[in-house]
């Protein structure tokens, strides 16, 4: 990662020499916003087919994405200094809601992950995908980098408490993504490769302990990943149908709404976690390449914006948001194509869903805030 963490932020007395454009005054990034809109539009086209040509489902998702987009624009109006002040509130509030889930959470599909407040039903663990990197970035903001052993110990406590609460729900996918967001903040803070390799070795050594503490269905997912043909009509059904759908799409696909695996309902969860299989079947390699290029452009633009952030808090937070988004995409496409175990992670901005879309767009709102509130120095 070519982000320079040793740069000095401009002082409050620094001269602002460049006239700010309309986009900057609106605190929006036109490149990021354009790519987001293209991804959302493409996602709605795929969702319409994946949902069995359901206009109602597609309209509901469009409304959710519209609300999430408005939320991102609103968040972008707040300066990073304001977000910094709100960080303990976001992290503490998220932690309290996770504890509330543990005590009185709503149970669905064998998991206790949701809170119901009046007509509102949401997953507090989603909030931690943003609150966690905010908290770690705020903690490391005023400390010398790379972080000391003492700072790493404090970071470990900040990470462990919410991750363990999420893992108990159980929600392996979200706990992994929250952990990834935290790890990216610490890695971007400048850890040495020797330390990173030591952590990797320790993580590898802890695998047997993790296996012993996994739920039976989680172990089954790992075993199914290693050999899906061992139970083709049971645990291996989803991944076998998914790979069949993607492979049968060929170069150009079977056509919009003409996928046999998806439209004849061989493919489960086709409008949520496995929607990329519908994309591969109906739009072929060209469709898959198109969405991958859009994701690549989004991540590239995000990294440029993170690189231009002018203080440690902004750089660590922006970098973590972008890299976590990349992991989001990688894990979903990896599990649908059979190179990773199925962990229940939706395809960002494409899969049907509300809370995760709002969280993702909130992250992009923070990214635009960090980018557009920076000081422009006179050359």
VEXTIFI-578424 format. One record per residue (C-alpha): residue in three letters; y, x, z. Coordinates in Angstrom, 3 decimals, decimal comma. Example, Ala and Ser with C-alpha at 12.3 -4.5 7.8 and 13.67 -1.06 7.14 Angstrom:
BEGIN
+--------+----------+----------+----------+
| residu |    north |     east |       up |
+--------+----------+----------+----------+
|    Ala |   -4,500 |   12,300 |    7,800 |
|    Ser |   -1,060 |   13,670 |    7,140 |
+--------+----------+----------+----------+
This chain:
BEGIN
+--------+----------+----------+----------+
| residu |    north |     east |       up |
+--------+----------+----------+----------+
|    Unk |    0,000 |    0,000 |    0,000 |
|    Unk |    3,210 |    1,603 |   -1,187 |
|    Unk |    5,463 |   -0,088 |    1,331 |
|    Unk |    7,814 |    2,346 |    3,070 |
|    Unk |    7,873 |    1,427 |    6,748 |
|    Unk |   10,105 |    4,307 |    7,733 |
|    Unk |   13,162 |    3,032 |    5,905 |
|    Unk |   16,175 |    2,258 |    7,972 |
|    Unk |   17,587 |   -1,225 |    7,745 |
|    Unk |   21,280 |   -1,446 |    6,812 |
|    Unk |   23,571 |   -1,672 |    9,753 |
|    Unk |   25,652 |   -4,717 |   10,471 |
|    Unk |   28,630 |   -2,875 |    9,071 |
|    Unk |   26,988 |   -2,124 |    5,727 |
|    Unk |   29,004 |   -3,224 |    2,707 |
|    Unk |   27,637 |   -5,942 |    0,504 |
|    Unk |   28,524 |   -4,838 |   -3,002 |
|    Unk |   26,602 |   -7,143 |   -5,317 |
|    Unk |   27,553 |  -10,752 |   -5,936 |
|    Unk |   24,790 |  -13,045 |   -4,825 |
|    Unk |   23,317 |  -15,273 |   -7,506 |
|    Unk |   22,964 |  -19,046 |   -7,177 |
|    Unk |   19,237 |  -18,623 |   -6,463 |
|    Unk |   20,002 |  -16,217 |   -3,621 |
|    Unk |   22,642 |  -18,533 |   -2,222 |
|    Unk |   20,025 |  -21,320 |   -2,263 |
|    Unk |   17,599 |  -18,855 |   -0,631 |
|    Unk |   15,007 |  -19,420 |   -3,345 |
|    Unk |   13,176 |  -16,958 |   -5,563 |
|    Unk |   12,937 |  -18,334 |   -9,132 |
|    Unk |    9,919 |  -16,178 |  -10,082 |
|    Unk |    7,888 |  -17,133 |   -7,044 |
|    Unk |    8,884 |  -20,787 |   -7,338 |
|    Unk |    7,982 |  -20,921 |  -11,057 |
|    Unk |    4,524 |  -19,457 |  -10,476 |
|    Unk |    3,933 |  -21,837 |   -7,566 |
|    Unk |    4,878 |  -24,849 |   -9,717 |
|    Unk |    2,592 |  -23,688 |  -12,545 |
|    Unk |   -0,300 |  -23,248 |  -10,109 |
|    Unk |    0,278 |  -26,657 |   -8,521 |
|    Unk |    0,498 |  -28,363 |  -11,924 |
|    Unk |   -2,660 |  -26,662 |  -13,174 |
|    Unk |   -4,391 |  -27,535 |   -9,894 |
|    Unk |   -3,510 |  -31,236 |  -10,254 |
|    Unk |   -4,947 |  -31,273 |  -13,790 |
|    Unk |   -8,233 |  -29,819 |  -12,519 |
|    Unk |   -8,234 |  -32,081 |   -9,449 |
|    Unk |   -7,875 |  -35,208 |  -11,625 |
|    Unk |  -11,128 |  -34,328 |  -13,346 |
|    Unk |  -12,874 |  -33,048 |  -10,203 |
|    Unk |  -12,087 |  -36,286 |   -8,375 |
|    Unk |  -13,724 |  -38,389 |  -11,089 |
|    Unk |  -10,459 |  -39,152 |  -12,875 |
|    Unk |   -9,036 |  -40,664 |   -9,687 |
|    Unk |   -5,302 |  -41,235 |  -10,131 |
|    Unk |   -5,052 |  -42,232 |   -6,475 |
|    Unk |   -6,507 |  -38,933 |   -5,227 |
|    Unk |   -4,400 |  -36,907 |   -7,626 |
|    Unk |   -1,232 |  -38,804 |   -6,686 |
|    Unk |   -1,952 |  -38,318 |   -2,968 |
|    Unk |   -2,358 |  -34,577 |   -3,543 |
|    Unk |    0,820 |  -34,450 |   -5,643 |
|    Unk |    2,746 |  -36,129 |   -2,804 |
|    Unk |    1,282 |  -33,631 |   -0,293 |
|    Unk |    2,216 |  -30,695 |   -2,490 |
|    Unk |    5,701 |  -32,129 |   -2,986 |
|    Unk |    6,188 |  -32,455 |    0,784 |
|    Unk |    4,799 |  -28,923 |    1,300 |
|    Unk |    7,163 |  -27,571 |   -1,365 |
|    Unk |   10,147 |  -29,246 |    0,282 |
|    Unk |    8,979 |  -27,755 |    3,587 |
|    Unk |    8,920 |  -24,279 |    2,019 |
|    Unk |   12,460 |  -24,733 |    0,670 |
|    Unk |   13,682 |  -25,883 |    4,101 |
|    Unk |   12,007 |  -22,940 |    5,882 |
|    Unk |   13,584 |  -20,535 |    3,366 |
|    Unk |   17,038 |  -21,636 |    4,571 |
|    Unk |   16,407 |  -20,152 |    8,038 |
|    Unk |   17,138 |  -16,463 |    8,361 |
|    Unk |   14,434 |  -13,974 |    9,444 |
|    Unk |   16,438 |  -13,504 |   12,661 |
|    Unk |   15,975 |  -17,209 |   13,426 |
|    Unk |   12,270 |  -17,023 |   12,575 |
|    Unk |   12,009 |  -14,000 |   14,862 |
|    Unk |   13,523 |  -15,986 |   17,744 |
|    Unk |   11,145 |  -18,883 |   17,084 |
|    Unk |    8,054 |  -16,666 |   16,938 |
|    Unk |    6,994 |  -16,913 |   20,630 |
|    Unk |    7,445 |  -20,698 |   20,444 |
|    Unk |    5,259 |  -20,927 |   17,310 |
|    Unk |    2,533 |  -18,727 |   18,791 |
|    Unk |    2,631 |  -20,316 |   22,257 |
|    Unk |    2,710 |  -23,838 |   20,799 |
|    Unk |   -0,230 |  -23,052 |   18,544 |
|    Unk |   -2,173 |  -21,652 |   21,481 |
|    Unk |   -1,518 |  -24,760 |   23,598 |
|    Unk |   -2,644 |  -27,009 |   20,745 |
|    Unk |   -5,869 |  -24,991 |   20,348 |
|    Unk |   -6,526 |  -25,474 |   24,067 |
|    Unk |   -5,809 |  -29,202 |   23,630 |
|    Unk |   -8,377 |  -29,278 |   20,800 |
|    Unk |  -10,908 |  -27,694 |   23,146 |
|    Unk |  -10,250 |  -30,407 |   25,763 |
|    Unk |   -9,552 |  -33,565 |   23,765 |
|    Unk |   -9,928 |  -32,683 |   20,077 |
|    Unk |  -11,243 |  -35,162 |   17,536 |
|    Unk |  -14,816 |  -34,505 |   16,377 |
|    Unk |  -15,797 |  -34,778 |   12,729 |
|    Unk |  -18,716 |  -33,377 |   10,705 |
|    Unk |  -20,106 |  -31,652 |   13,811 |
|    Unk |  -16,919 |  -29,752 |   14,608 |
|    Unk |  -14,075 |  -30,324 |   17,082 |
|    Unk |  -11,080 |  -29,128 |   15,069 |
|    Unk |   -8,483 |  -31,889 |   14,893 |
|    Unk |   -5,774 |  -33,392 |   17,063 |
|    Unk |   -4,612 |  -36,965 |   16,649 |
|    Unk |   -1,031 |  -37,777 |   17,648 |
|    Unk |   -0,259 |  -41,357 |   16,649 |
|    Unk |   -0,902 |  -41,707 |   12,920 |
|    Unk |   -0,867 |  -37,911 |   12,489 |
|    Unk |   -4,188 |  -36,023 |   12,342 |
|    Unk |   -4,028 |  -32,281 |   11,831 |
|    Unk |   -5,796 |  -28,955 |   12,424 |
|    Unk |   -3,849 |  -26,732 |   14,898 |
|    Unk |   -5,870 |  -23,695 |   13,775 |
|    Unk |   -3,967 |  -23,827 |   10,464 |
|    Unk |   -0,722 |  -23,127 |   12,351 |
|    Unk |   -2,205 |  -19,856 |   13,595 |
|    Unk |   -2,456 |  -18,538 |   10,021 |
|    Unk |    1,349 |  -18,244 |   10,173 |
|    Unk |    1,994 |  -17,915 |   13,914 |
|    Unk |   -0,417 |  -14,982 |   14,330 |
|    Unk |    1,231 |  -12,560 |   11,831 |
|    Unk |    4,663 |  -13,693 |   13,077 |
|    Unk |    3,726 |  -12,804 |   16,667 |
|    Unk |    2,220 |   -9,419 |   15,812 |
|    Unk |    5,110 |   -8,509 |   13,506 |
|    Unk |    7,589 |   -9,482 |   16,243 |
|    Unk |    5,707 |   -7,411 |   18,822 |
|    Unk |    5,589 |   -4,308 |   16,605 |
|    Unk |    9,143 |   -4,793 |   15,316 |
|    Unk |   10,857 |   -2,804 |   18,078 |
|    Unk |    8,103 |   -0,274 |   18,677 |
|    Unk |    7,579 |    3,097 |   17,008 |
|    Unk |    5,129 |    3,087 |   14,117 |
|    Unk |    2,276 |    3,733 |   13,821 |
|    Unk |    1,429 |    1,729 |   16,952 |
|    Unk |    0,103 |    3,514 |   20,030 |
|    Unk |   -3,240 |    2,783 |   21,678 |
|    Unk |   -1,429 |    0,676 |   24,273 |
|    Unk |    0,254 |   -1,390 |   21,557 |
|    Unk |   -3,071 |   -1,827 |   19,788 |
|    Unk |   -4,618 |   -3,083 |   23,022 |
|    Unk |   -1,867 |   -5,675 |   23,411 |
|    Unk |   -2,316 |   -6,672 |   19,754 |
|    Unk |   -6,047 |   -7,055 |   20,410 |
|    Unk |   -5,351 |   -9,562 |   23,194 |
|    Unk |   -2,856 |  -11,469 |   21,005 |
|    Unk |   -5,541 |  -11,727 |   18,306 |
|    Unk |   -8,613 |  -12,395 |   20,441 |
|    Unk |   -7,477 |  -15,478 |   22,401 |
|    Unk |   -6,724 |  -17,836 |   19,473 |
|    Unk |   -9,508 |  -16,456 |   17,283 |
|    Unk |  -12,115 |  -17,125 |   19,983 |
|    Unk |  -10,750 |  -20,650 |   20,494 |
|    Unk |  -10,980 |  -21,325 |   16,740 |
|    Unk |  -14,475 |  -19,834 |   16,529 |
|    Unk |  -15,612 |  -22,168 |   19,320 |
|    Unk |  -14,632 |  -25,299 |   17,336 |
|    Unk |  -16,595 |  -23,965 |   15,283 |
|    Unk |  -14,542 |  -22,904 |   12,262 |
|    Unk |  -15,762 |  -19,583 |   10,933 |
|    Unk |  -13,626 |  -19,672 |    7,773 |
|    Unk |  -10,305 |  -20,229 |    9,558 |
|    Unk |  -11,120 |  -17,733 |   12,311 |
|    Unk |  -11,815 |  -15,129 |    9,600 |
|    Unk |   -8,528 |  -15,865 |    7,820 |
|    Unk |   -6,504 |  -15,740 |   11,052 |
|    Unk |   -8,174 |  -12,426 |   11,894 |
|    Unk |   -7,445 |  -11,128 |    8,395 |
|    Unk |   -3,748 |  -12,066 |    8,742 |
|    Unk |   -3,605 |  -10,165 |   12,042 |
|    Unk |   -5,469 |   -7,122 |   10,731 |
|    Unk |   -3,118 |   -6,861 |    7,739 |
|    Unk |   -0,088 |   -6,688 |   10,056 |
|    Unk |   -1,669 |   -3,846 |   12,033 |
|    Unk |   -2,827 |   -1,983 |    8,919 |
|    Unk |    0,636 |   -2,256 |    7,350 |
|    Unk |    2,077 |   -0,835 |   10,556 |
|    Unk |    0,727 |    2,526 |    9,454 |
|    Unk |   -2,674 |    3,157 |   11,003 |
|    Unk |   -4,399 |    6,338 |    9,904 |
|    Unk |   -7,457 |    6,157 |    7,643 |
|    Unk |   -9,480 |    7,867 |   10,377 |
|    Unk |   -8,689 |    5,020 |   12,747 |
|    Unk |   -9,433 |    2,400 |   10,078 |
|    Unk |  -12,817 |    3,996 |    9,285 |
|    Unk |  -13,624 |    4,090 |   13,011 |
|    Unk |  -12,874 |    0,368 |   13,250 |
|    Unk |  -15,083 |   -0,287 |   10,220 |
|    Unk |  -17,974 |    1,603 |   11,828 |
|    Unk |  -17,491 |   -0,294 |   15,102 |
|    Unk |  -17,396 |   -3,605 |   13,216 |
|    Unk |  -20,619 |   -2,683 |   11,443 |
|    Unk |  -22,263 |   -1,783 |   14,741 |
|    Unk |  -21,201 |   -5,158 |   16,197 |
|    Unk |  -22,903 |   -7,149 |   13,399 |
|    Unk |  -26,184 |   -7,692 |   15,340 |
|    Unk |  -24,160 |   -9,077 |   18,276 |
|    Unk |  -22,257 |  -11,373 |   15,920 |
|    Unk |  -25,535 |  -12,578 |   14,402 |
|    Unk |  -26,938 |  -13,437 |   17,841 |
|    Unk |  -23,842 |  -15,512 |   18,674 |
|    Unk |  -23,683 |  -17,425 |   15,378 |
|    Unk |  -24,615 |  -21,096 |   15,147 |
|    Unk |  -27,838 |  -21,941 |   13,339 |
|    Unk |  -25,991 |  -23,443 |   10,369 |
|    Unk |  -23,885 |  -20,275 |   10,076 |
|    Unk |  -27,010 |  -18,104 |   10,026 |
|    Unk |  -28,456 |  -20,433 |    7,412 |
|    Unk |  -25,385 |  -19,895 |    5,227 |
|    Unk |  -25,870 |  -16,133 |    5,370 |
|    Unk |  -29,592 |  -16,452 |    4,560 |
|    Unk |  -28,764 |  -18,845 |    1,714 |
|    Unk |  -26,228 |  -16,354 |    0,372 |
|    Unk |  -28,908 |  -13,642 |    0,301 |
|    Unk |  -31,492 |  -15,882 |   -1,362 |
|    Unk |  -30,270 |  -19,364 |   -2,449 |
|    Unk |  -33,515 |  -20,008 |   -4,357 |
|    Unk |  -35,464 |  -20,018 |   -1,071 |
|    Unk |  -34,350 |  -23,640 |   -0,529 |
|    Unk |  -33,103 |  -24,894 |   -3,912 |
|    Unk |  -33,072 |  -28,591 |   -2,952 |
|    Unk |  -31,544 |  -28,038 |    0,501 |
|    Unk |  -29,313 |  -25,245 |    1,744 |
|    Unk |  -29,211 |  -23,516 |   -1,643 |
|    Unk |  -28,271 |  -26,642 |   -3,630 |
|    Unk |  -24,482 |  -26,179 |   -3,544 |
|    Unk |  -24,399 |  -22,582 |   -4,647 |
|    Unk |  -27,077 |  -23,036 |   -7,334 |
|    Unk |  -25,202 |  -26,009 |   -8,826 |
|    Unk |  -21,925 |  -24,119 |   -8,567 |
|    Unk |  -23,225 |  -21,080 |  -10,444 |
|    Unk |  -24,845 |  -23,356 |  -13,041 |
|    Unk |  -21,522 |  -25,142 |  -13,595 |
|    Unk |  -19,539 |  -21,924 |  -13,990 |
|    Unk |  -22,131 |  -20,311 |  -16,246 |
|    Unk |  -22,467 |  -23,349 |  -18,504 |
|    Unk |  -18,743 |  -23,385 |  -19,228 |
|    Unk |  -18,955 |  -20,433 |  -21,599 |
|    Unk |  -15,777 |  -19,140 |  -23,174 |
|    Unk |  -13,842 |  -22,369 |  -23,777 |
|    Unk |  -15,609 |  -24,801 |  -21,420 |
|    Unk |  -17,082 |  -28,236 |  -22,084 |
|    Unk |  -13,723 |  -29,951 |  -22,107 |
|    Unk |  -11,526 |  -31,704 |  -19,564 |
|    Unk |  -13,536 |  -34,389 |  -17,766 |
|    Unk |  -16,709 |  -33,542 |  -19,688 |
|    Unk |  -18,475 |  -31,262 |  -17,194 |
|    Unk |  -22,026 |  -32,473 |  -16,619 |
|    Unk |  -22,603 |  -30,780 |  -13,254 |
|    Unk |  -19,352 |  -32,132 |  -11,840 |
|    Unk |  -19,001 |  -35,547 |  -13,507 |
|    Unk |  -22,661 |  -36,487 |  -12,907 |
|    Unk |  -22,190 |  -35,519 |   -9,240 |
|    Unk |  -24,706 |  -32,662 |   -9,142 |
|    Unk |  -21,963 |  -30,483 |   -7,632 |
|    Unk |  -21,053 |  -31,438 |   -4,012 |
|    Unk |  -17,529 |  -31,020 |   -2,626 |
|    Unk |  -16,289 |  -30,589 |   -6,186 |
|    Unk |  -12,696 |  -31,626 |   -5,456 |
|    Unk |  -12,367 |  -29,493 |   -2,313 |
|    Unk |  -14,110 |  -26,151 |   -1,655 |
|    Unk |  -16,046 |  -26,015 |   -4,971 |
|    Unk |  -13,256 |  -27,096 |   -7,317 |
|    Unk |  -13,229 |  -23,737 |   -9,084 |
|    Unk |  -16,742 |  -24,508 |  -10,360 |
|    Unk |  -15,304 |  -27,600 |  -12,079 |
|    Unk |  -12,595 |  -25,414 |  -13,563 |
|    Unk |  -15,178 |  -22,920 |  -14,862 |
|    Unk |  -17,378 |  -25,634 |  -16,342 |
|    Unk |  -14,661 |  -27,625 |  -18,083 |
|    Unk |  -12,170 |  -24,892 |  -19,024 |
|    Unk |  -14,576 |  -21,958 |  -19,372 |
|    Unk |  -13,695 |  -18,303 |  -19,093 |
|    Unk |  -10,236 |  -18,982 |  -20,548 |
|    Unk |   -9,458 |  -21,430 |  -17,732 |
|    Unk |  -10,787 |  -19,067 |  -15,069 |
|    Unk |   -8,760 |  -16,187 |  -16,514 |
|    Unk |   -5,641 |  -18,377 |  -16,600 |
|    Unk |   -5,769 |  -19,261 |  -12,927 |
|    Unk |   -6,640 |  -15,678 |  -11,949 |
|    Unk |   -3,605 |  -14,418 |  -13,878 |
|    Unk |   -1,398 |  -16,969 |  -12,085 |
|    Unk |   -2,760 |  -15,838 |   -8,714 |
|    Unk |   -2,274 |  -12,191 |   -9,701 |
|    Unk |    1,345 |  -12,861 |  -10,702 |
|    Unk |    1,956 |  -14,680 |   -7,414 |
|    Unk |    0,494 |  -11,866 |   -5,319 |
|    Unk |    2,341 |   -9,210 |   -7,338 |
|    Unk |    5,673 |  -10,983 |   -6,904 |
|    Unk |    4,958 |  -11,426 |   -3,199 |
|    Unk |    4,250 |   -7,721 |   -2,758 |
|    Unk |    7,498 |   -6,833 |   -4,543 |
|    Unk |    9,378 |   -9,149 |   -2,178 |
|    Unk |    7,593 |   -7,643 |    0,843 |
|    Unk |    8,477 |   -4,149 |   -0,362 |
|    Unk |   12,161 |   -5,104 |   -0,541 |
|    Unk |   12,291 |   -6,482 |    3,010 |
|    Unk |   14,748 |   -4,504 |    5,110 |
|    Unk |   13,285 |   -4,434 |    8,588 |
|    Unk |    9,884 |   -3,948 |   10,161 |
|    Unk |    9,488 |   -7,599 |   11,131 |
|    Unk |   10,136 |   -8,767 |    7,578 |
|    Unk |    7,936 |   -6,157 |    5,909 |
|    Unk |    4,956 |   -6,655 |    8,219 |
|    Unk |    5,179 |  -10,448 |    8,102 |
|    Unk |    5,744 |  -10,707 |    4,337 |
|    Unk |    2,998 |   -8,194 |    3,564 |
|    Unk |    0,522 |  -10,021 |    5,776 |
|    Unk |    1,329 |  -13,427 |    4,234 |
|    Unk |    0,775 |  -12,134 |    0,698 |
|    Unk |   -2,410 |  -10,192 |    1,454 |
|    Unk |   -3,881 |  -13,101 |    3,436 |
|    Unk |   -3,196 |  -15,367 |    0,459 |
|    Unk |   -5,091 |  -12,887 |   -1,723 |
|    Unk |   -8,029 |  -12,937 |    0,715 |
|    Unk |   -7,892 |  -16,759 |    0,648 |
|    Unk |   -8,365 |  -16,738 |   -3,131 |
|    Unk |  -10,959 |  -13,955 |   -3,074 |
|    Unk |  -13,123 |  -15,643 |   -0,411 |
|    Unk |  -13,110 |  -19,045 |   -2,149 |
|    Unk |  -13,929 |  -17,716 |   -5,620 |
|    Unk |  -16,410 |  -15,259 |   -4,086 |
|    Unk |  -18,329 |  -17,952 |   -2,215 |
|    Unk |  -18,338 |  -20,388 |   -5,157 |
|    Unk |  -19,616 |  -17,711 |   -7,542 |
|    Unk |  -22,268 |  -16,512 |   -5,073 |
|    Unk |  -20,976 |  -13,062 |   -4,136 |
|    Unk |  -19,961 |  -14,168 |   -0,599 |
|    Unk |  -21,507 |  -16,600 |    1,931 |
|    Unk |  -20,127 |  -20,141 |    1,958 |
|    Unk |  -17,565 |  -20,355 |    4,776 |
|    Unk |  -15,628 |  -23,508 |    3,882 |
|    Unk |  -12,402 |  -22,008 |    2,521 |
|    Unk |  -10,525 |  -24,134 |   -0,078 |
|    Unk |   -8,978 |  -22,709 |   -3,248 |
|    Unk |   -5,261 |  -22,262 |   -2,422 |
|    Unk |   -2,889 |  -24,783 |   -4,034 |
|    Unk |   -5,728 |  -26,282 |   -6,118 |
|    Unk |   -8,316 |  -27,798 |   -3,734 |
|    Unk |   -7,673 |  -31,263 |   -2,327 |
|    Unk |   -6,294 |  -31,037 |    1,208 |
|    Unk |   -3,178 |  -31,435 |    3,290 |
|    Unk |   -2,867 |  -29,113 |    6,265 |
|    Unk |   -3,862 |  -25,920 |    4,457 |
|    Unk |   -1,393 |  -26,645 |    1,620 |
|    Unk |    1,444 |  -27,152 |    4,101 |
|    Unk |    0,557 |  -23,884 |    5,864 |
|    Unk |    0,392 |  -21,933 |    2,609 |
|    Unk |    3,727 |  -23,275 |    1,406 |
|    Unk |    5,289 |  -22,550 |    4,793 |
|    Unk |    4,203 |  -18,933 |    4,289 |
|    Unk |    5,918 |  -18,811 |    0,904 |
|    Unk |    9,021 |  -20,344 |    2,500 |
|    Unk |    9,069 |  -17,484 |    5,013 |
|    Unk |    8,600 |  -15,021 |    2,165 |
|    Unk |   11,628 |  -16,424 |    0,316 |
|    Unk |   13,639 |  -16,383 |    3,536 |
|    Unk |   12,885 |  -12,684 |    4,106 |
|    Unk |   13,720 |  -11,861 |    0,492 |
|    Unk |   16,899 |  -13,860 |    0,015 |
|    Unk |   18,509 |  -13,101 |    3,380 |
|    Unk |   18,379 |   -9,335 |    2,859 |
|    Unk |   21,602 |   -7,405 |    2,533 |
|    Unk |   22,436 |   -6,154 |   -0,977 |
|    Unk |   23,908 |   -2,660 |   -0,765 |
|    Unk |   26,509 |   -1,370 |   -3,199 |
|    Unk |   25,060 |    1,247 |   -5,554 |
+--------+----------+----------+----------+
